[in-house]
Amino acid sequence: MKNNKRVFFLVPYLLWIVLFVILPLLLIGWYSITDTNGHFTLENYQRFFGSGTFLRMSLNSLWYAFLITLFTLVISYPAAYLLTKMKHQQFWLLLIILPTWINLLLKAYAFIGILGTHGMVNQFLQLFGLGPVNMLFTNFAFILVAVYIEIPFMILPIYNAIADINPAVIQASEDLGASKWQTFRYVLWPLSWPGVESGIQAIFIPSLSLFMLTRLIGGNRVITLGTAIEEYFMTTMNWNMGATIGVILIVMMIVVMLITGQRKKGRTRK
Amino acid sequence: MEIIKLQNITKRYDDGFVALNDINLTIESGKFYSLLGPSGSGKTTILRIIAGFTQASSGRIYFKGKDMTEVDAAKRPINTVFQNYALFPHLNVFENVAFGLKIKKKPAKEIAPAVNEALHLVRLDGYAQREIAELSGGQQQRVAIARAIVNQPEVLLLDESLSALDKRLRKEMQFELRAIQKKLGITFIFVTHDQEEALSMSDEIFVLNDGEIQQNGSPVDIYDEPVNDFVARFIGDSNILPGRMIRDFEVEFANRHFKCADAGMRPNEKVEVVIRPEDLDVVAPDQGKLVVRAQTQLFLGDHFEIKAIDSDEHEWLVHSTNSVHLNQPLGLFFDPEDIHVMRLNESQEEFDARLEQYEDDDDEKQ
């Protein structure tokens, strides 16, 4: 009786999972191993791995996701650390979270306005007699905007991880003769690693399939797997090839998750 | 030999709160010191200033005569055992203890024996590869001690290091800490609010209250000759009564005159009189110097704690090995040496000077 009730509560969630997660995954898998007439084939995969363009596109995706994650981490870690030392932490946290409430598309359009030929940055540069510099539709603009959008998702987990560290442990490290850098290297960094790891997962994996920003800010000069998938589904209507790239993207994500998740598991098992 | 000296140390916080007010103290090498006081008395602040975690607002700290007021915590030849141990949760026991040596870039073949020796000293042989989370509180405490002493500091600071342990374990660690200190011969400065702990372990105790040193001396001195009623109340139980010094070696309290061992005060000066409950002997009413009636008694295992009232409604605390009859007249007997007379608002320097003066008189008479 009691058990039945519990199962009953699970129904909405199970329906959701089946309809919107499991079925789509199965569909993608199915499309990727069939041709446009619905016959079984591995041609899509042969095409993917046989063509330099697709492999270059994958490397491109990995490279840009790596760059975005790296820059986000470099900016977010010190910010999160300083945040744990500040007064009015809740207020600063709110300021960091605030931009995430605004729609991604709106933010992208805002950046088009800021970075454009007659945008604010160029107006500012012209005060010094510089420019106008073409910033929109460059790799730099793409990474800048992507990093801007991802920063809150990196700061929050790192902030939480650092805030959880007992301050006496940092003092203990200094007490034992460690310099500031050694304390960071041997105590602060390893203890905040779980937060860094969550941040990396939250940014690297979605960055692999960014396509809206590549189009709006990158001006289609940056081609990632995300843009390729969009192209196949929306433009050439070759759903089978699009699904194949999707499957490969999912495999890449799983690999990234396994790599970042490994260290932590090893530690607790010991 | 003098190893640490604090000179006119004052710590004032931004909100105006004065945590330490003009502290002067000298620590000699190879001794076990306790900083004893209630919470908020400033004892931990002194420790943090010695360790280098807190900067004093004014005053200087000397280490072997060298000014180290501005020296970083990392560069002081001092290690700390923290209140809640502050072990590194991501490192195992061995790595925790080895941390300080690794930072100093000692070769691995020197580190391993040193770590094992430190673990042996705190009786944790065989625990090197355990994770910190697997250890009990007492074991974590030992790791924290090993992690500090493996660096062979000249001074070891212990911040309320035993207060998280249960009573039995605490007693056991008191003996061990004292044994470790004797064996290594390094200076220990132990911060505690537990007077029993301070009395049982220390060579010398600094009693603190409201950011000032109230009294310092050996445990026996402080127990037997408290300089003011704060020390008398804080260290052990006591009966404190208002009194009047009639002349040298004679004091009046509870409306009677008694012979005592104190002198050097003005005639008829108002004083406070301290008598420890264990110095009061229960005798027959006609043999007692005072007659009281017992109101309550508690059996505490090794003695009875009796609360009694005299004819002036003064309450007396008595420790007796035998039980008494409640509400019957009891005699209380004490020797002149059991009476300790305190002047009001007398500082320790004045107290010491007075003591010296009349003890000299004693010597001359003999």
Contacts between the chains, C-beta under 8 A, distances in Angstrom:
chain1	res1	chain2	res2	distance
A	166	B	84	7.5
A	166	B	86	6.3
A	168	B	82	5.0
A	168	B	83	7.4
A	168	B	84	6.6
A	168	B	86	3.7
A	169	B	86	5.0
A	169	B	87	7.7
A	169	B	88	6.2
A	169	B	89	7.6
A	171	B	53	5.6
A	171	B	73	7.2
A	171	B	80	7.7
A	171	B	82	7.3
A	171	B	86	6.9
A	172	B	80	7.2
A	172	B	82	6.0
A	172	B	86	4.2
A	172	B	87	7.7
A	172	B	88	7.4
A	172	B	147	7.9
A	173	B	88	7.7
A	173	B	99	7.4
A	174	B	52	7.9
A	174	B	53	7.8
A	174	B	72	7.4
A	174	B	73	4.6
A	174	B	74	4.8
A	175	B	51	6.3
A	175	B	53	7.9
A	175	B	73	5.7
A	175	B	74	7.5
A	175	B	78	7.7
A	175	B	79	5.9
A	175	B	80	4.8
A	175	B	148	7.9
A	176	B	74	7.9
A	176	B	79	6.8
A	176	B	99	5.4
A	176	B	100	3.7
A	176	B	103	6.1
A	176	B	147	7.2
A	176	B	148	7.9
A	176	B	151	6.6
A	177	B	74	5.1
A	177	B	75	7.5
A	177	B	100	5.7
A	177	B	103	4.9
A	177	B	104	6.0
A	177	B	151	7.2
A	178	B	74	6.1
A	178	B	99	7.8
A	178	B	103	4.8
A	179	B	74	6.2
A	182	B	103	5.7
A	186	B	99	7.4
A	186	B	102	8.0
A	186	B	103	7.7
A	187	B	88	6.2
A	190	B	90	4.8
A	191	B	88	7.9
A	191	B	89	7.1
A	191	B	90	5.7
A	267	B	90	7.2
A	270	B	92	8.0
A	270	B	131	6.7
